[in-house]
Amino acid sequence: MASKENTRPSKQLLHLVFGGELASLDGVEFKDTAAIDVVGVFPNYASAYAAWKSKAQMTVDNAQMRYFIVHMHRFFDPS
């Protein structure tokens, strides 16, 4: 009899993608925190990166618009 393969899903590594217009190009302070665009929470880095890249490309004409990826899973397990 063949052994069953491990069908357990891989560990979920949540990532948050968000962005907005910065107050200046020298830092990461947002001009208007109420206008921050929360793109979403993604189950892995690859899907978060795809969302980040899409948003970044849509706003390429605005030099002060920035999008970020936050590795949320590191807040849950810092090691």
N, C-alpha and C positions, 0 to 999 in steps of 0.2 A: 504494500500500500504506500503510495507516495505521500510525503509529508506536506502539510499545508504551508503555503508561504505566509509570511507575516503580512497581513492585510491592514495593519494599523496605520492610520494616516501619519504623515510626517508632522513634526512639531510645528505648531502655528506660530509664526513670527510676524506679529502685527506691525504695520507701518502706516503712519499718518502723512497725508500729502495736503499741504496748505500753502497759501501765499497771499501776497498783497503788495500794494505800492509802498515803497520805503520812503522815509523822510529824507534820506540822503544816500548817496552811493557809498559813503564811508562806513556805514554800519548796518545793523539789522533791526533798526527801530522802524515800526510801521507808521505811516502817515496817519492812518485812521483805522484803529483796531476794530471798529464796528463793521468795516468793509472787508475784513479778512475773508478770503475765499477758502472755505474748507472743502477740498476736493473729495476726500473720503478716507476711509480706513481700509487697508488692503491686507490680505493674508500672507503676503510674501514680498520680498524686495523687488522681484521682477515685475509684478503687476503694479507696484507703487512707482517704480521707475518709469514704466510706460505711461502712467497717468501724469507723472511729473513732467515728462518730456513733452507730452501733448499740450499741457497747459503752458509750459515755458515757450513752446513754439508759437502758440496763439498770441502771446503777449510780447513777442520779440521786438516790436516797434517801440515799446515803452521801456527805456533803460532802467527805470526805477521799480519796475514790477519784478518781483522775485517769488519763486516757488521753492519749497523745501520738503525734504523727506525726513520724518522723525521716526527713529527706530523705537517704537513703543514697547516692544518686547524687552528692551534693555531696562526699562523702568520696573518691570515685573521680576526680572532675574538679572541683576547687574553683572553677574559672572559670565 
